[in-house]
Amino acid sequence: MEIRATAKFVRISPQKVRLLMDQIRGKRVEDALNSLSFTPKKGAHMLMKLINSAVANAEQNSGIDVDSLRISKVFADEGPTLKRWRPRARGRATRILKRTSHLTVILDEI
C-alpha cells in the first residue's frame, strides 16, 4: 500500500532539492530522517517535514507499522516561478527568477 504526502509551492528550486532526494530515495524512513537531520541545506528541513507528514498519514489512515516503511518514490516538480526585477547600471534592469517546487514523497512497506 502506498502512502503519499505532498508539499506545494515550496520556495526552493527543484534542482537544489533533487540533490537531497537522490540521497534518501529507497532508504528506510528512519535512516532517511537521520541523514537529513545532519544535512546543512535549506531543503533538508522541508523534506524532513514532508516525510514526517507521510509517516503520520500512514499511522492515522492505514494503521501501518512505522518501522516497516521505506521511501519508494520521491520527486520534485517545478511550480510557478516568481519574476522579480533588480536595478542595474545605466537605468537597466535584470530579471530574477524565484523558483518554487511541488514536492512529493511516496512510502511503502518493506
N, C-alpha and C positions, 0 to 999 in steps of 0.2 A: 504494500500500500504506500502510495506517495503522499508526503506531507509537504505543502508549499507555503512559502511566505514571500511577499514582495514589498519592496520599498520604492515608491515612485517619486520622481522629481528631486532626487538627491543631488546636492550641489557639489559634485565631484565629476571629473572627466571619466568616461568609461575606460579610456586607455589606462589611467592610473589604477583604477580599482581592479581591472582584469589581471594585473600583475599579482595581486594578493589572492585573487580567486584561483589562479593556476596553482598556488601553493597548497590550498586546502581541498581541492577537488578530489573526491574519492576517499578522504580520510574519515575516521570516526569523529563524531561531534565533539567529544571530549578533547581529542588531540588537536582538532582544528581551533577550538576556542583557546586552548593553551598556547598554540603557536601565534595566534593573533594577538593575544594579550601582551606578548613581548615584541610585537612589531611596531616600530615608531613611525607609522604612517597614518594619515588622516582617515583613509578608507578602512583601516583595521577596526576602528571603533564602530563604524557604520555596519560592517559585516558581522561583528560580534552581536550587535543589537538584533540584526536580522536573523542570525542563526538561533539566538535565544527565543525570538518570536516564533520561529518554526518549531522549536522544541516544545514551547508552550502550546502551540496548536496541536502537536502530536499527543501531548498529555491530555489536554482538555477534550478534544473532539474524538480521538481514536482510542485513547487509553493504552497506547503503546509504551513499552518499557523504554525509558530514555537511554539506558546504557547500550541498547541494541541498535541505535540509529547511526547512519553514516550519511555523508553528503554525496548524493548520487549526481546531481547536476547543480551547477551554479553559473550564472551568466549575467552580464551587464549589457543592456540595450541602451541606445542613445535616446535621451529625452530632448525636449526643446532647448534651443540654445538662446541665451540672453545676449543681446547685442548692445554693447556699450561703446562710447567714444572717448578717446584720450587726446587731449590737445597736444599738438606738436609744434615745431618751429615754423615760422613764417605763416602762421594762421591756418596751418593744415590740421588735419585730424586723422588718427588711425583707429581702426576698429578693434575692439577687444571682444573676444568670444568667450562667454562664461557658460561652459557646458554643464548639462545635467545628465543624470543617468536614471534608468529604471533597473533596479537590482532584483534578482530572483534567486531563491535558494530552494532546492527540492531535496528532501530527505527520504530515505527508505530504510527498511530493516535489513540487518545483516543476515 
